Amino acid sequence: LYTKNVDLVNANKVLELIQALYEIMITSYSIESISQRLINTIADKLGFSDGLVFVPSFDGKFLEISGVTQTELNKTIMDVSGVATVNFRFDNRDKQNLLVNVYSTGKPQSTKKLYDIWTPYMKYGDIEGLDNQLILVYPIAYGQDVLGSFALIAGNRTGLTDFEQKALERIVTVFGIAMDRVKINEK
């Protein structure tokens, strides 16, 4: 009976998340708007502490920030870096950065080091004491195309439940469909 209740709670979470994402998809008309609203909703509904979204620049040479949760951690990192939020971008050749690596390979990855998603703006010493948090990085994919990447910080958790893993695997495609729809509308 307990297992069935947990399954029912998880199913309700997924339905609530899908409804929220659908509403965002039909009411967002720019990459920045949809990125910001989707990452906020995903982080909130699935209980992640932070989130970031990066998409390719117009010329395709960089990944540029298009969505970020407004949390103390992200604000601190951006303050320490001394770079304005709108200027955060990663060279697509810098495979040390996990957001770039996931965008290039199309395969999700995880780490426990904030440096891995903030290099070259952060150095190991800059964020001491903030590491050892589970960070999940996923591609934003639609069909065979990778349209960007996003990161979620799971805090001090050691892993994800089966429900969370399946939900995030599906969100990759939902995110991709939403981004593709906006790109089509922009044309």
Rosetta blueprint (number, residue, H / E / L):
1 L L
2 Y H
3 T H
4 K H
5 N H
6 V H
7 D H
8 L H
9 V H
10 N H
11 A H
12 N H
13 K H
14 V H
15 L H
16 E H
17 L H
18 I H
19 Q H
20 A H
21 L H
22 Y H
23 E H
24 I H
25 M H
26 I H
27 T H
28 S L
29 Y L
30 S L
31 I H
32 E H
33 S H
34 I H
35 S H
36 Q H
37 R H
38 L H
39 I H
40 N H
41 T H
42 I H
43 A H
44 D H
45 K H
46 L H
47 G L
48 F L
49 S L
50 D E
51 G E
52 L E
53 V E
54 F E
55 V E
56 P E
57 S L
58 F L
59 D L
60 G L
61 K L
62 F E
63 L E
64 E E
65 I E
66 S E
67 G E
68 V E
69 T L
70 Q L
71 T L
72 E H
73 L H
74 N H
75 K H
76 T H
77 I H
78 M H
79 D H
80 V H
81 S H
82 G L
83 V L
84 A L
85 T H
86 V H
87 N H
88 F L
89 R E
90 F E
91 D E
92 N L
93 R L
94 D L
95 K L
96 Q L
97 N L
98 L H
99 L H
100 V H
101 N H
102 V H
103 Y H
104 S H
105 T H
106 G L
107 K L
108 P L
109 Q E
110 S E
111 T E
112 K L
113 K L
114 L L
115 Y H
116 D H
117 I H
118 W H
119 T L
120 P L
121 Y L
122 M L
123 K L
124 Y H
125 G H
126 D H
127 I H
128 E L
129 G L
130 L L
131 D L
132 N L
133 Q L
134 L L
135 I E
136 L E
137 V E
138 Y E
139 P E
140 I E
141 A E
142 Y E
143 G L
144 Q L
145 D E
146 V E
147 L E
148 G E
149 S E
150 F E
151 A E
152 L E
153 I E
154 A L
155 G L
156 N L
157 R L
158 T L
159 G L
160 L L
161 T L
162 D H
163 F H
164 E H
165 Q H
166 K H
167 A H
168 L H
169 E H
170 R H
171 I H
172 V H
173 T H
174 V H
175 F H
176 G H
177 I H
178 A H
179 M H
180 D H
181 R H
182 V H
183 K H
184 I H
185 N H
186 E H
187 K L
